[in-house]
Amino acid sequence: MGDFDDFIDGMYPYRREFPNYRRIPDEPVGRPEIYQEIAGMAGREDAIGDQGRVSGSLYSGDHEHYAYLGEVFSTFSHANVLQRDMYPSATKFEAEIVAMALDLLNGPEAGSDACGVVTGGGSESLISALYAYREAARTERGVTRPNVVLPTTAHVALDKGAHWMNIEVRHSPLQADYRADVAAMADLIDDQTIALVGSAGNYPYGLIDPIEEIAELALSRGIGCHVDGCLGGFLWPWAEELGYDVPAWDFRVPGVTSISADTHKYGYALKGTSTLLYRSKELRKHQYFTYPDWPGGLYLSPGLAGSRSGGLIASTWAAMVTTGRSGYLASAADILSTAAILRHGVAEIDGLAVMGDPLFLVAFESDDPAVDIYLVNDSLKEAGWRLNSLQLPPALHFCVTRPNTGEGIVGQFLADLADGVQYARDHVGQPAVSGAMYGFGGTPQGNQTINMLMVGVLDAMHEVAPSAGV
Ligand SMILES: Cc1ncc(COP(=O)(O)O)c(C=O)c1O
């Protein structure tokens, strides 16, 4: 088989095994047959994550929990949350998800006006917050050329949202400890700045930015401060309760005006929900959309989505109440103690350096020119691990979740990591497969090439498999 066939098989592993549909079949295919196909794919794909060798992505890993949530989901999967007259349960579930999230993140300390919405995920929460700040700045301050100031580590969904909404993103550099440089952020603010953003913790390094300082700066300039707690929001409160040193980041910090925290990450809900919490209803109202003049009727919607499945809201609510505070605490204890072993073990390996002072997500880079971190990743991939590659600077991260806390997993990882470093030393100068896309950028031509390649990948992801033997 040629290289091209190998590549296509990698992208479309099922193309020879199952029928490829290019039009709706004339007659319905039998349900058992289709279920068998789907279950076969799911079983195979889950096997990777179930070994506990994947960074992030799968937060609970408990198949009984998933099955139960699936059952709850199915009771309302067909229900449209927009139709509250038909489905008042959705009002109960959504309001209680928001109330529980607010309680966890000390919303009551922000005052009785603290509020929120449930969105479809972290990106939607971030983009919705950005929209609310843009609208608030436009209506209250007459801002016409909006910009947002955020550290380079803030999640890229903000860049995406800013691109869609014509908001300029002003990226500020980091301090030596990989957290936001607040003085640099201050220099980027002007009268068109709609908000500052900090993360708790950020995606690349899992670190909490100096939120108190960022929020104080925002307050002093009369602008809002969004804290992206999409990743860590449902973990930090338990870490704090367990006695870990967690810097202040939530609504207890004056000046924090909104927080995103994902239920579908450490909230252990099914994929497809997040919370976006606001200090005040005054700010939240800017993300609402109402349109009274449409022939289709009076239109009102809280955010980007129109119709939404009641199943997701019901199952997110069920995930929270059936996990309970004790369940969250026990999981956090396992995750944090595993991450501590991981962090210590990585730091012990000659040639690697842990980035910053992490608690649950451990990022590491090479501090030896003879160790190409992407070659280390090639070796880890070969050993069945799936880490996340970072760039600028080259590094890897392991975001610890429940599936990684199983007996012996972190020990095996550290052994394979040490082997990976040796592999990198043995192959100095060879191009790493994992790093193929990195290092190209930095110039307009390089970025253009990468963009073209990435567009090609996205196109391929939306195509039916080319027929076998192309
Ligand atoms: C810090 C942070 N913010 C936002 C997001 C975006 O979340 P989602 O993938 O649910 O859109 C992520 C995802 O990993 C994240 O780590």
The ligand as a MOL file (V3000), in Angstrom:
LIG
                    3D

  0  0  0     0  0            999 V3000
M  V30 BEGIN CTAB
M  V30 COUNTS 16 16 0 0 0
M  V30 BEGIN ATOM
M  V30 1 C -8.6670 27.1460 29.5880 0
M  V30 2 C -9.6330 26.7280 28.5160 0
M  V30 3 N -10.5500 27.5870 28.0840 0
M  V30 4 C -11.4260 27.2660 27.1170 0
M  V30 5 C -11.4030 26.0390 26.5240 0
M  V30 6 C -12.3530 25.7510 25.4130 0
M  V30 7 O -13.2780 24.7960 25.7910 0
M  V30 8 P -14.1440 23.9680 24.7390 0
M  V30 9 O -13.1830 23.0220 24.0900 0
M  V30 10 O -15.1510 23.3050 25.6080 0
M  V30 11 O -14.7510 24.8880 23.7660 0
M  V30 12 C -10.4700 25.0940 26.9590 0
M  V30 13 C -10.4090 23.7720 26.3390 0
M  V30 14 O -9.5700 22.9630 26.6290 0
M  V30 15 C -9.5550 25.4490 27.9710 0
M  V30 16 O -8.6130 24.5940 28.4050 0
M  V30 END ATOM
M  V30 BEGIN BOND
M  V30 1 1 1 2
M  V30 2 1 2 3
M  V30 3 2 2 15
M  V30 4 2 3 4
M  V30 5 1 4 5
M  V30 6 1 5 6
M  V30 7 2 5 12
M  V30 8 1 6 7
M  V30 9 1 7 8
M  V30 10 2 8 9
M  V30 11 1 8 10
M  V30 12 1 8 11
M  V30 13 1 12 13
M  V30 14 1 12 15
M  V30 15 2 13 14
M  V30 16 1 15 16
M  V30 END BOND
M  V30 END CTAB
M  END
